[in-house]
């Protein structure tokens, strides 16, 4: 979350549209929107990532998919601890 807050402060996350249509940037909602693939809080589509922020978003999306896959496999019983 701190990384996205720093990216916003340095101008690496910019709004797609100008206000009043643009929702305010919420770092917690943006992080959840990026990490949890089945959740849509409309933050990711409202803010463009540039430069290093694009790589952070890509990393967070990959980690989110890995965690989601592990949770689904764990709940389905495929991943078992012997």
C-alpha positions as CSV (number, residue, x, y, z in Angstrom):
1,X,0.0,0.0,0.0
2,X,2.8,2.4,0.8
3,X,4.3,1.8,-2.6
4,X,1.1,2.9,-4.4
5,X,0.8,5.9,-2.1
6,X,4.3,6.9,-3.0
7,X,3.6,6.4,-6.7
8,X,0.5,8.6,-6.4
9,X,2.5,11.3,-4.6
10,X,5.2,11.3,-7.3
11,X,2.7,11.4,-10.2
12,X,3.1,7.8,-11.4
13,X,-0.6,7.2,-10.8
14,X,-2.7,9.7,-12.7
15,X,-6.5,9.9,-13.1
16,X,-8.1,8.6,-16.3
17,X,-10.7,11.4,-16.3
18,X,-10.8,14.8,-14.6
19,X,-13.3,15.4,-11.7
20,X,-16.2,15.2,-10.9
21,X,-16.5,11.8,-12.7
22,X,-13.2,10.6,-11.2
23,X,-13.4,8.8,-7.9
24,X,-10.9,9.9,-5.2
25,X,-7.7,7.8,-5.0
26,X,-8.0,5.4,-2.1
27,X,-4.8,3.5,-1.6
28,X,-6.4,0.6,0.4
29,X,-9.1,0.1,-2.3
30,X,-6.6,0.4,-5.1
31,X,-4.4,-2.2,-3.5
32,X,-7.3,-4.6,-3.0
33,X,-8.5,-4.0,-6.5
34,X,-5.1,-4.9,-7.9
35,X,-4.3,-7.9,-5.6
36,X,-7.7,-9.7,-5.6
37,X,-8.6,-10.7,-9.2
38,X,-12.3,-11.3,-8.7
39,X,-12.9,-8.0,-6.9
40,X,-13.7,-4.8,-8.8
41,X,-13.6,-1.6,-6.8
42,X,-13.3,0.6,-9.9
43,X,-10.0,2.1,-8.7
44,X,-7.7,0.3,-11.1
45,X,-9.8,1.4,-14.1
46,X,-9.9,5.0,-12.8
47,X,-6.2,5.5,-12.3
48,X,-3.4,5.0,-14.9
49,X,-0.1,3.6,-13.8
50,X,3.1,5.0,-15.4
51,X,6.7,3.9,-15.2
52,X,7.6,2.0,-12.1
53,X,4.0,1.9,-11.0
54,X,3.2,-0.3,-14.0
55,X,5.7,-2.8,-12.8
56,X,4.3,-2.7,-9.2
57,X,0.8,-3.3,-10.5
58,X,2.0,-6.2,-12.6
59,X,3.8,-7.7,-9.6
60,X,0.8,-7.3,-7.3
61,X,-1.5,-8.8,-10.0
62,X,0.8,-11.8,-10.3
63,X,1.0,-12.3,-6.5
64,X,-2.8,-11.9,-6.3
65,X,-3.4,-14.6,-8.9
66,X,-0.9,-16.9,-7.1
67,X,-2.5,-16.4,-3.7
68,X,-6.0,-16.9,-5.2
69,X,-5.0,-20.1,-6.9
70,X,-3.4,-21.4,-3.7
71,X,-6.5,-20.6,-1.7
72,X,-8.8,-22.3,-4.2
73,X,-6.6,-25.4,-4.4
74,X,-6.4,-25.5,-0.6
75,X,-10.1,-25.3,-0.2
76,X,-10.7,-27.9,-2.9
77,X,-8.4,-30.3,-1.2
78,X,-5.8,-30.6,-4.0
79,X,-3.1,-29.2,-1.8
80,X,-2.8,-31.5,1.2
81,X,-0.4,-31.6,4.0
82,X,0.8,-35.1,4.8
